[in-house]
Amino acid sequence: MTVAVEPKRILITGGAGFIGSNLALALLARGHEVTVLDNLSPQIHGADPEQSALYRSIRDRVRFIRGDVTHREQLSSALAEQQVVVHFAAETGTGQSMYEIQRYCHINVGGTALLLDLLANTVKGVERVVVASSRSVYGEGKYLSPELGPVYPGHRNADDMTAGLFEVTYPGCSQPLVLAPTDEDSKVHPSSVYGITKQIQEQLVMTVCPTIGIDPVAFRYQNVYGPGQSLSNPYTGILSIFSNLAMSGKTINVFEDGKESRDFVFIDDVIDATVLGIERDGAKRNVFNVGYGSAVDVLTVAKTIARHINPNVNISISGDFRLGDIRHNFACLRKVKEVLGFSPKYNFERGVALFCQWASTQGAKNSDFERSLGEMASRGLLRPAATR
């Protein structure tokens, strides 16, 4: 990429996080002036947040405000004289969202509502708002039925999953469904509190901004990973969880039958797409998928991480499952390619190799992963296989 033609003053809420800090560095390299508002949450940054690698990577390079998007004065101060807002600040644990419901709604929905309230009533000069949405807004992805054509299955039944029947079904379909790429026009029907909050965030931004003369852009990110991702946050994603278990020599517990799949997108690709959303005129008033555009099953993820980090680690396909988890989803990238010219550069093998190389230099972390599973099990959200 070349240096931006017209440098902007850009605020990144949640800009000390994994995606936010990488974006901040990329924008600085392109000549933009960056302000970061972040509360340095211990869940993301550890017990001593000011010593976290993510925060230290940007600390002396951006205007940093330690504050919260739900605090009116702090957010208002951060917004002053900005031209672009990239709204990343949010709680991000799908499983955790199912029992910390008020906190997720307060921060994700309340923070977004406050941001828009300030833009509508007091803060002037903002030209564009880019919001981090999520593939979780889709719930289950798009499928093709030989009998009905495109279908969008709802939540899976807990009794079926307990019996080991994990694949999705759809009323009126007697033949197996075929997984298809999920495009932006697909049905939005999230299956978790987190997904619901991301849907509301996106809809608030896309609805309010045009009425107040601001161009909105939403990115529905798939499963983002890469060097720098937190290894201590048990809600951060399976690559971090599995790599930490492999480095610790602990068994990698693969839920369901291991065939559930996701679209894993490397951090550098996510940053490239987001920069395009900030700088390109054609991005405005659009919602884009950002992923690699193919599905990788979870057992393959576990085996790949084991191969790179600890080939002797035990991998167990347990049959356990979490309520609210989806079975499959991967992104259709046609729109983001046609409108923004974005194409991902890192396939899964290349990206995971880089991630594992970095993770191996960090060593195993105390992630409280077992505690997080215990929290879900105690609430009936994590269910064991019928044979256990």
N, C-alpha and C positions, 0 to 999 in steps of 0.2 A: 504493500500500500504506500501511496505517496502522502506527503504532509497535506493536511486539510487546507483547502483554498481559503476558507473563511473561518478562522478560529472562533470558538464559542466559549462562553462561560457556562460550565456544565455542573450541575449538582447531581451527585449519585447518593441516594438514600440507601443505607446498607452497603456503602461503598468500601468497607473494610472486610467484607465477606469474601468468599472464594471467587465468585464471578465478579463482584464489584471491584475488588482490588486489582484483578487482572485487567478489567476494563479501564480503570483509572490510569494504569500505567500505559495502556495502549493509546488512550486519548492524549495524555501528556506528550507522548512521542509524536503525535500528529499535530502538536501546536496548540491544543485546547487548554483552557484554564479550568482546573478541576477543584471543586469543593466536595468534601465527603461528610455526610452526617451518619453517624453510626453509634449505637449504644454499647458496642464491644461486649456483646452477650457472652457470658462464661460458657454457655452450651456450645458456642462456636469457637471461641478464642481461648478456652481453658481458664484455670483458676487465677492466672495472672495475665489478664487480657492484653495489657500494654506491652507484654513481652512476646506476644504471639507473632509468628512469622508473617502472617497476612497483614497485620497492622503495621509491623515494622517496615514492610515493603513499600508502604505509601506514606508513612508518618511525616517524613521531612520533605515530601514532594508535592503534597496537596495542602489546601486549606482544610484542616480537619476540625470538625465540631463533634465533640462527644455529646450526643443527645438522642432523643427519641422522637419518632414520627408521630407519636400520640400526644406530644407535648407542644401546645400551640406556640409558645414563645420561641422555643428552640427551633421548631420547624420554620416558623416565619423568618427568623434571623438567617437561617441557612438559605432560604429562597430569595433573599434580597439580591437584586441585580443579576439574577441568573437568566439565561436564555433558553436553556434546555434542562429538563429534569429527567433523570433516569431513576425510576422507582423500583428498587430492589428490596427495600426493607420489608421483611416478612419472616414469620415463623414457618419452618419448612418440613417438619416431620409428619409424614402421612399417618403413621400409626399413632404417634403422640397426639395428633389433632383429634383423635376419636375420643379422648378422655380429658384433654385440656381445652375444651371447646370454647369457653369464654375467653381465654387468653388468645387463642388463634383468631377469633372473631374481632376481639378488641384491637389487636395489633394489625392484622392484615386488612380487615374491612374498615375499622375505625381510623387507622393511620391514613389509608387512602382517601376516606371521606374528608378527613381534616385537610389533607393536601389540596384536594379539589375545592374545599370551602375557602381556603386561603387564596387560591388562584382566582376564584370567582369574585371574591369580595375585597381583598386588600392588596395582594401582590400583583404587580404589573411587570410586563416585559418578557414573560416566558412565552416562547414560540412553539415549543414542542415538548410533549411528555411521552416518554418511552416506558412502558410498564412490563415487568417480568410476569407473564402469565405462565402456564404450565400445561404439559400434556395431560395432567390429572383432570383438566376440565372435561375431557372426553369420556372419562370412565373407561369402560371397555372400548376398544378401537372398532374400526369398520370391518365388517365381514361380508362375504358374498355367499348367498344361499342359492343352490341350483334351482330351488322352487320359487323364491321370492325376490331374488336380486340382492341389492345392498340392504343389510340389516345392522342394527345396533343393539346387541344384547344388553340386558340389564344386569343387576347384581346377581352374583352366583348364590345358590342356595347352600346354607351351612350344612344341612343334612347330606346333600350330595357330596360336598367336599369331605365331610367326615367319612363317608363311604369310599373316598378315593376317586370320585368322579369330578375332575377339575376342569375339564373343557366346558366352554360356554355352550348354551343351547338357545334356541329361539322358538317361540310358539309357531306352530304350523310348518316347521322344518323337520323332516324325517331323515334327511341326509346330513352328513357332517358339514359344518360351516368352513369356509376357506378364508383365512386371514388376508385382509387387503390393506394397503397403505391408507392411513387416516388423513383426509384432507381437511382444510379449514372450514368447509361447509358441512362437515360431518356433525352428527348429533352431539350436543353438549349435555352430558348427564353424569356429573361427577359422582364417585362412589365413596368419598371421604369428606370429612369436614375441611381438611386442607384444600381439596379440590373445589369445594363449594366457595371457600374464601377467595381462591384464585379466579374463579368465574366472576364473582362479584367485583373484585378489583378490576379485572379487565373490562367488564361492562360499565362500571362507573367511569373509568377513564375514557372509553370509546364513546360514551353517551354525553358526558358533561363537557369535555374539552372542545368539541366543535361549536358548542353554544356560546363559548366565551372567547372564541377566536384563537384557540390553541390547537395545533395539529397533534392528534394522538397516534401512537404506534404501539402494538402489542406483539410480544414474542411468546409463543407457546413452546417453551424449551422442553426437550425430552430429557433423558437422564444424563446430566452433565457430570463429567469426571475429568481428572487430570492431576498433575503435580501441584501440590499446595493445598489440596482438599484436606479438610480436617480428618485426622485419623482417630481423634478422641471423641467425636460427636457420634453417638450411637444411632442418630436419626439421619445421617448424612448420605447414606446410599450403600448398596451392597459391595461395591468395589473397595471402599474404605474398610467396611466391616470384614469382608473376607480376607483382605490383605493383612489386617491387624491380627486376625485369628491365625493365619498362616505363619506370620512372624512369631507368634506366641506358641506355636506348636499345638494349638487347640483345634478340635474337630470343627470343620466347616459344616454347619447345619443348613442343608438346602431344603427349603420349604416345598410343599406340594410334591410333585413328582420330578421337579427339576426342569420341566419342559416349558414353564411359564417364561415369557420373553419380553424384552424391552428394547428400545432404541437408545443406544449409548452414544453420546456425542462429546467429542473432546473439547476441552476448554478453549483452545485456540480458535477452533471453528465457531464456537459460541460468541467469542469476542469479535471475530470478523463480521459475523452477521449483525451483531448489535451496533457496531460502528457504522455499518451501512444504514441501519435504521435511524441513526442519529444524523447522518450527513446527507443521505440521498433524499431529494425532493419527492421521488416516487413512493417513498415509504409511508408518507403521511396518510392517516385515516385507514390504515391497513392492519390486518391481523395476519401474522406469519407463523408457520411451524418452523422450528429449528431443531434438526436432528441429523443423524447420518443417513437415515432413509432405509434402514434394514433392521430386522429383529435378531437378537442374540438371546438364546435361552440361558437361564440362570445356571444350569449345570455346566454349560460351556464356560461361563464366567468363572465359576469356581475352579474348574480344571485349568483354565488359562492362568489364573493367578497362582495356583499351586505350582504350575510348571515354571513360572518365573521366580517365585519367592521360596517355596519349600515343597519340593516334589514328594516328600515323605508325609505331608500332612494328610490326615484322614478326612475324607469327604463323605458325609452321611446324607442320603436322601430320606428325610424323616417322615414325610407325609403331613407334617404340621402345616397349619395355614393361619393366615390373619384375615379377619373380617375386614372388608373394605379394600383389600388388594384386588387388582385386576389380573386377568389372565394374560392378555396380549395387547400390545399397542406399538405401532411404528409409524413414523411420519411420512406423509406425502410431501415432497419438497418442490413440487412443480411451481407453486406460486412464488416462493422466495427466490427460486432460480430465475424465473421470468421477470419478476418486478425489480429485484435487487441485484441480480447477477451473482447470487451466493451459491457456492458449491462447497461441501465439506472436503477437507484435504486428508483427514486422518481416519482410516478405517479402524475397526476394533482392534485388530492384532497390533497395528503400529501404535495406537494410542495407549493400549494396556501395557505394552512393553515399556513405554516411556513412564507411565504411571508407576509401574512396579519397580523400575530402576530408581525412581525418586523415593518411593515408599521404603525401599530397602535401606536407604541412607538415614531414614528417620528412626527406625526401630519400632518395636511394638509399643503401643500406648495403652493406658488404662482408659477404656472407652465406656465403661459401665454398660456394656452391651447386654450382659446377663440381667442386670437390674432393669433395663428397659423392657426386656422380654417378660420379666416377672411382673412388671406393672401392667402389661397388656394381658397376661394370663390371668391375673387376679381380677380383671374386669370382664373376663370372658371373651376378649377380643382376639386372643391367640389360642387356637384350638389344637389339641394333639390328634394324631392319626388314630383311627378306630382300633388299630392293632396294638396300641401302646397303653 
